[in-house]
């Protein structure tokens, strides 16, 4: 019997458990877009890209502040998310309603109850923070550089191809 965590590495199939990357470095880039363009260039050159790995090095968690939180914004967002959930539940209940008189009753009830619960949960969550996080943000995992690794049997050819990419005029790199 084969387990999904058996650790058997098959060629062309990514490992199922976290595994450090293997291979020789054939290129290093300051942005993911550049590393992606390098691998795309290798693919265009009929290179066996299944032997290539892009590795982000020097990882950083970047949190970009997107706005200030106020009671109005928090309650509005809570009411909106509650309304969507309530509407969903109301529609599901109305599908199973056999009474022809009350076709909109479950939808309206679900909507009202959903808004009420959305408001309550949003108010409790925001109030419990006691002003320690009065802003919205979006988080992103970013690397300081992106290395392109390749299995040793193809590394020399990969380096040669990427050297050709580096020698192209800068306007030709933008494709």
Secondary structure as GFF3:
##gff-version 3
##sequence-region A 1 175
A	DSSP	beta_strand	24	29	.	.	.	ID=ss1
A	DSSP	alpha_helix	32	44	.	.	.	ID=ss2
A	DSSP	three_ten_helix	49	51	.	.	.	ID=ss3
A	DSSP	beta_strand	52	68	.	.	.	ID=ss4
A	DSSP	alpha_helix	71	95	.	.	.	ID=ss5
A	DSSP	alpha_helix	105	129	.	.	.	ID=ss6
A	DSSP	beta_strand	135	150	.	.	.	ID=ss7
A	DSSP	alpha_helix	152	167	.	.	.	ID=ss8
A	DSSP	alpha_helix	170	173	.	.	.	ID=ss9
###
